[in-house]
Amino acid sequence: MFGLLTWVLLGIILYTAVAMGLSARGYLPSAVSVTGPLTTIHTKRGRAALNRIAQRKRFWRAWGNLGVGIALVVMAIAGLAVVLSVPAVFAQPDGAGTLDSPENALVIPGVNDFLPLSAAPAIVFGLLVGLVVHEGGHGLLCRVEDIEIESMGVALFTIIPVGAFVEPDADDQQAADRGAQTRMFAAGITNNFAICAISALLLVPLAASVAVVPGAPVGTAIDGSGAAAAGIEHGDVITEIDGTPVENASELEAELDRNAAATVEVDRRNADSVTVNRRLLILEHAEGVADDIVDVDPLTQVTAVNGTTVNTEPGFAAVVENRAVATLETTRGNATIPVGAYIAEVTAGSALAEAGLPTDGTSVTITRIDGTRTANASAYESVLDSREPGTELRVEAYVGGERRVVNATVDGDGSFGVPETVLAKGYSGFVFDDFGADPYPAEQFLSFLDGSNAAAFPTVTSVLVYFANLLVLPFATLLDPSVSYNFAGFNGEMTAFFVIEGPLSALGGLVFTAINLLFWTWWVNFNLALFNCIPAFPLDGGHILRTSSESVVSRLPVPNRRLIVTLFTSIVTIGMVFAVLVMVFGPALLV
């Protein structure tokens, strides 16, 4: 069947056909113009208000000059970032993730993978604020510089507002000096950044009134797990395991590691207690290790090891503690493997290589170091962390199914020279889950939102770190593989993970709504400003590039100055457009 993106494209085509047909037959008002899927609505209202606001010309020119400085710096950074993205995409097209896929280039909640429909009202609010202040800035500086305004209006992509515009009088704009033109083009960017600053100043104290509720928040229950079978789901908060309180996800994990019981009683906040029959599922595995027994639909369950029934990871660890080689009985068959720290390949020149282990790409499983059992990667690292550099240790390993014993010396880094990229997590590359409740990173997201994780930095740096945190929250899964969720505001069931404290508690859910509006207003305005700083026509950055180029070229003793400026700005614009197209479509075309 058709996917959501296909339906959206069909809707765009249908809208375009209907709108252009109505326009061609004269059924639309004269103020409405249709060009393909783009619709513009023009008005002359608001010019009198701009004239009144523009009376303090000295102040607004100073504001405009500040904006020009900011715009030039950000424009250089934005242009460089866009250019550098091109070789990065060609070098590693599959490393771009899904952020650059075509549907994610559309800021449409529900179509964009990172913008859920639940966040649509706040996103639209932020977009409207951004468009009004951006184009209002252009209009205001037009009047400050005595440039008449023909009309103002809003641009729609079908029914979605994607821009606003101010149409200055062409003759007045041409007659204005370069400084006036530059201030006018930079005004929208400046206003968007100002809205970001105001939003952040309001957002921090509001977010500081939010706290994470006691317990372990559940992001989702893993399919096929004991938690899912017991009815645990997204939005639940686990407060006790077999009568032992848990305050957060870390305490839940610690309690499950300690408790080897096959069945546990689970208490939930504002929900009934449930009994969970634990199942040992394989979440991840190292390629090349018992591939035949691993799959994801459904996840493979380990039922026994060496004939002993296992339901939990502590139970698994107990069975393999004194057995270097184990037979795993699973729902997809059996496999006999050495159980230890799995190393995909030994690096040439490393301590293990010098000890005689092969460097031809053959995998190595280390089962014991200096007499200590290393059943998994954590145990391997723990043993090495406790030894001094230069210490020679007896290493028991399996190479190609054969047991080897070598002596290796701990290097200066306190390791055997094995990069993290080749040391697999877990037991021989197997990562297990015996409960099935994937934790939601509520504390981490709240620290990003209220700025507490940026407070340790110097003032200016902390502001930059805070802004970076807000910028990446909707894309958290791309930047941190250990995070399974993105943050799109306090929406739906996830509000159960948080509580309002202090004087604002009386407002209840209104605080969450206000935070959502401020967060997305900041996010949309920041991205509007960045996008408009790209030095390419018809964006503001392209106009600023032109006026700046004219200012520089006018001082050079060369003929055909206008031609030089035109060629330069055209080449930069073409380059920027090409780079953006590579960013959006390159990963899909090159993989």
N, C-alpha and C positions, 0 to 999 in steps of 0.2 A: 504493500500500500504506500501511498504518498507520505513522505515525512513532513514535519512541520515547516521546514524551509521551502519545500515544494509548494505547499499551500500558500505560504506568504508570497512567493513569486507569482503564483496564479492570481492572488488577490491584487498584487501591484499591476499586473497586466490588465485585469478587469477594470480596476479603478481608472487606469490611464485611458483605456478605450472609452469608458463612459464620460469621464471628465472632458476629454478632448472633443468628444461628440457634442456635448452640451455647449462647450465654448464655441465650436464652429457654427452652431445653429443660433448663437446669440442668446441662449437661455441664462447665461451667467452674468452677474453685475459687471459693470465696466471696471470696478476696482479689483476684480478677480482675474488673474492671468494663469493660464495652464500651459506648461511646457513638459510634455511627457508625464512622468509621475510627480513632477514638482508643481506645486500650486503656490502662487504668491497673492497675498491680500494687501492692497495698498490703502493708505489713509493719510489725510492731511491733519488729522487731529493730533494734539500734543505739542504742536510747534510753539504755541503761546507759552505753555509751561516751560519749555526749554529756553525760551527767550528770557523768562523771569529768572530762572536758575543761573543762566549764563552771565548775569550782570556783574558778578565778582570775577572779572576776567583775569586779574593778576593771580588770584588764588588758583584758578583752573589752569592757567598756563604753567604755574609751578607744579601742579599735580600732573599735568601732561608731560613736562620735562622729566619728572621722576619716572613716569611710566615708560618714556622712551629709553631711559637707561636700563630699566628692568627688562624691557622687551628685547633690546639688543643682546643682552647677556643670555637670556633664555633662548632667543632665536639662534644664537651660535651653538648653544648646547643641543637644542632640538635638531638643528640641521645636521650636526655631527653625529648624533645618535641615529638618525635616519640613514645616513650614508654608511655608517659602520655596520648597520643591520644587514646590508646586502651581502658582503663576504661571509658574515656569520650564517646566513640562511643557506648560501651555496655550499659552505664547508660542512654544515650539519643541518640539513633540512628537516630531519626528524627530531631535532632538538628544540624546535620552536614550540612544541606542544600544540595545544588546540587554541591558544590565544589568538594566533594569526589566521585561523581558518575563516573562510568567507562569511559564514553566519555570525562569527564573533566580531567581525568588523562592523556589524550593524548593532547600534545601541538600542536594541529592541528587547525589552524584558520578555522572557519566554522563548525567544529565538536564540538570543545570545546565551551560551551555556553558563555564563557567570552572572547573569542578571535574571533572577527568577521573577515570575509574574507577581509574587507577593510583594516585591519591592517596587512595582510599577508606579504606584501613586507618589512615592517619595522621589523616584527618579524623574518623573514628569515635572514635579514641583521644582526640583533643582534645575532641570533644563529650562523651564520657563523663567526662573529667576536669572539664570545665566544669560539667556537670550535678551531679556529686557535690559539688564545692566550693561551688557556688551554693546548692543546697538544704541542704547541710551547714551553711552559714553561717546560714541561716534557723533551722534546728533548734538550733544552738548558742546563738544569741542568745535563742531562746525559753526555753531552760533557764536562761540567765544572768538573764533577767527573770522567772523563776519562772512561765513559761507552759507548761502541760503539753502534751505532744505526743500526739495521738490515734493517728496512724500516719504512716509515711513510705512513699515508693515512687517508681516511675518511670512516665512517660507515654510511650507509643509511638504513632507515626502509622503504622498497620499494623504492620510489624516494625521500624521505624526509631525509635530513641530520640530523642525531641524535647524531653524535659523530665523533671525530677524534681520531687517535691513533698514538702512537710512540712505536715501538717494539725494546726495548733495547736488546743487546746481553745477553743471559741468564747467561753465565759464568761470564761476566764482572759485571753484576748486583749482582750476588751472591757473588762475590769477594769484592764488595764495602762495606765499613763499614756502620753501621746502620745510622749514622748521614747523610752520603751521600744519602742513600736510602730514608730517611725521607724527606730531602730537595727536592729530585727529585719528590717524590709523592705529596708534598705540593705545588710545583711550579705552577701547573695548577690552584689550588684554589687561590693562591696569585695573579696570573695574572688576574683572573676573578674579584677579588675585586679591583685590580688596575684600570681595565677598568671601573668599577662602579664609582670609585672616579673621573676619568677623565670625564666620561659622565655627572656626576652630576655638576662638575665645569663648563662645557660648557652649560649644560641645564639651570641652574639658570638664567644667564644673558639673554639667548634667551627667556625664558619664561617671564622674566620681561619686555620684549618689547611688550608683548601681553596684550591687555585690552579687557574687556567685552564691547560690544556695548551698548549704551543707549537703554533701553527698557526691556521688559520681554521675555526672550527666551522660546520658546515652545518646550518641549520635545516630546509631542504627544497630539493629541486631543482625548478625551475620547469618545469611541463609544456611539452613541445615544445622545450625548450632543449637545447643541446649537452651540458650537464652531465647532464641527465636521460637523454639517449640513451646517454651513456657509462657509466651505472650509478651515478653519484654520488647519494647519498641522505642522508636525515636520520640524524644520528649520525656522519657522516664528518667527519674533520678534515684539511683540505688543508694540506700542509706545504711543497710546492715547486711552482713553475710553470716548466717548461722548465729545471729545475736551479737556479732562483733560490729560496732559502728565503723563506717568508712566516711571520711570527710571529703575526699576527692578521688580522682581517677587513680592517682599514685597509690593511695591507701587501698583501693579496691584491688589493684594488681598485686600489691604486696600480700594482701590477705588471701587471695586465690593461690599465690605461689606457696604460701605457708600451709594452706588447707588442702590436703590431698583427697578429701572426701569426694566420692563419685556423685553424691547428691547434696545440694546445699539449699538452704532456705534463704530467700532473698526478699528483703523489705524495700519498698519503694515509697518515695514521697508522694502523698496524695493519691495512692493507688494500693490495691490489694497486694498482700504478700504472695509470692509464687515459689514453687519448688522447681529447681533447675537440675535436670539430669545431665551432667557434664559429658561432653564428647570431645575427643582429641582430634581436631581438624588440622590439616596441613594448609596453612595460609600461603606460604612461599616455599620455593625450593631452588637449589642451585642447578642450573642446566647441566645435564650429564649425570646426575645422581638419581637413579631409580625413576627415570622419566615415565616409565610405563604405568606407575601407580598414582601419578599426579594428574589432576585436572581441576577445573574450577566450577563446573556445572554438572552436578554439585561438587563441593569441596570433598576431597578424600578424607575419610575418617580412619585413624589408626585404632584398631580394636585390641591388638595384643602385641607384645614384644617377647620373643623367645618363649612363646606359649603362655605368657602371663598376661592376663587381661589388664589393659590400661585405659583409663578414662581422662586422666589429667596429665599435665606436664610434670608435676612433681612425681607422679607415679612412673612416668616414662624415665625420668632422671634416675630414680631409684633402681629400676631394672637394669639400665645400661651402666651403672656406676662401676661395676666390676667386670663388665663384658665389653671388650673393644670392638667386637663384631656382633651384630644383632640382626635377627630376622624380624622384619616389620610385617605384621598381618594387617591388611587394610581392606576397605570396601572395594578396592580395585585390584586385589591380588596381593601377593607377598613379594618381598624383596629383602635380600641379605646384603648388608652394607657395613663397612667400618664406621663407627660412630665417634666423631671427634670434631676438631676445628678444620673445616674444609677450605683448602687453598687452591684456587683454580689453576694457578701456575706459579712456579717458583721464579723469582726475578733473578736474572744473572747478576752476579756480584754480591748478592745478599748473603747473610750468615748461613742460611739453609743451603744455598748453592755451594758455598765454600765447604760445607759439611758433607757434600757429596750427593745431595738430592738433585734430580734431573731438572734442567731448565728448558726442556724441549716442548713445553706446553702441557706436560702430563700433570694431572691434578694430584694433590697430596692431602691426606687426612691425618692430622696429628692427634694421637689418642692419649699421649702421656708426656709430660715434661718434668724431668728431675724427680720422677717417681709419683708425681701428682696427676690424677686423672683430669684430662681436658676433654670433656664430653661435648663441649660446644665452644663457640667463638669467645664468649664472655669468660669462660674458665681459662682459655688460652691466654687472653689478654691479662687476666688477673694474675696468673703465674708470672708472666714476664714483668709486669709492673712491680712485683715484689722482689725482683732480682737486680743486682747492681750491674751496670755496663761492664763488659769484660769478663763476666762469669761464664764459664763453660758448662753447658747443661746437656744431660742425656735426653735425647728426643726419640720417642717411639712413634713411628708413622706407617701409614699404608700407602704404597705407590703402585697403581695398577693392580690392586688386589693383593699385593705381596707386602708382608711386614718388613720394615726396615728400622734399624736402630743406628743413629748417628750422634755425634757430639757437635753441638752448635754453640757459638759464642754470642752472648747478648751484645748488640752494638751500642753505639753512643746514644741512640734514641730510646734505649730500653726495649728494643724489639729484635726480631730476627730479620728485619729489612723487608717485611711483607707489607705491601701497600694495602690500604683499606679497600681498594677497588677489587682485589683478588681474594680477600678474606671474606668468605660468605657468612652471613648471620646464622645463628642457631646451631642445631645439631646436624653436622654434615650438610649444612645448607638448608635444612628443614626448619621453618619457623612455624610453631604451633599456636593454636588458640584452643583452650579447653572450656571456655565459658561462652563467648560469642557476643558480648556487648562492646561495641566499638565506642570508645569515649569521645565525647565532643569537647574540643579545646576551649571551653568557656573562659577559663582564667586567662589563657594566652590572648584570646581575642579582646577581652575586656582591658587587659594591660595595654594593648595597642590603641584602644579607643580612648581611654582616659589619660594616656600619656605616661603612665607609671613606669613603663619599661624604657622610656627615653629620659627620665628624670636624672639619671646618673651622669649624663653628659653635660658639658658646658652649655650655657644658655643657647647660643646660636646653633650649635651642633644638635642640641636636644630638639629644637624646633624643626630642623631638617629631618632628623630621625622620625619625629612624630608625623610629619607630612608624608614621609616615605611609608610609614606604617599604614596610614589611612589610604594611601594610593594602592597598596598591594593587598589590602584585606579581601576584596572580591576575587583575587587570583591566588589566594594563599596556597592552594594545592599545587600550583605550578612552581612556586618558588621554594617550597619546603615539602619534599616527598613524604616526610613523616606525618604531615597534616592531611587528613582525609576530607576536610570540609573547607568551604569558602564562607566568608561573612558578608551577608547582604543586608544587615540590619536586624533589629529585633522583630522577627516575623514568625507567625504561626506557633508551633509547639515549642520552639526554642526559647520563647519567653519564660517557660517553666524553669529554665536553668538559672534565672536571675531574679533578684528582688530589689525594690527601691527602698533605700534606707534614709534616715534623717528627715529634715523638714519637708522634703519633696515627696515623702512616702504617701502623703494624703492625696496626691495627684494620680497615683497608681499608673495605669497604662498610658496616660497622657505623656508621661516622661519618656517612655519608649518611643512613642510617636514623634515627639519633639527631637529625640536623638536621631531617629531615622531621617527626618527631614533635614536636619543639620548635616548629618554625615553625607547624604547624597548630594546636598547642595554644595558642600565642599568638594566632593569628588567630581561632580559634573563640571563645576566652574574651573577647577584645576585642569581638567583635561581639555576643556574648551580653550583655556588660555594657552596650554601647551600646543594644541593642534594649530591654533591660529598663529603661533610663533614660527611654524615651519616656513622657511623662506621660499615660498612658491605662490604664484598667482592662482586664484584670486584671493588667497588668504591675506590677512593683515601683514603677516611676515613678508609676503612678496612685495606689497606696497612699501613697507619700511625698507626692504632691500633696495627697491628702486630709488627712493628719495635719498637714502644713504649713499648709494652708488653715484647718483648725480652730484652729491655734495663733494665726493672725493674726486670724481673725474673732472669736475669744473675747475679744479685747481691744477690740473695737469696740462702741460704745454703740448696738447695733441689736437689734431683736427677730428671732425666727425664724433664729437663727444656723445651726442644723442644716440648714434649708431652703436657706439661702444657699450653704453648703458643698456640699450635694448638687447644686444647680443648676450651680454653678461647675465642679465636677469632671465632671459629666455633659456639659456643653457642651464642655469641653476634650477629654474622651474621644471624643466624637462627631467633633470637628474633627480629632483625630489619626487616627482610623480612616478618615475620609474622605480625608485627605491621603495616607495609606499606600496606600489603594486607587487613588488617582489616580497615585501613583508607579508602582505595579505594572501597572495595566491602562490608564492614560491614554495612553501612547505608542501602543499597538496600536489603541485605539479612535479616537484623534483624527487619526492620520495619514491 
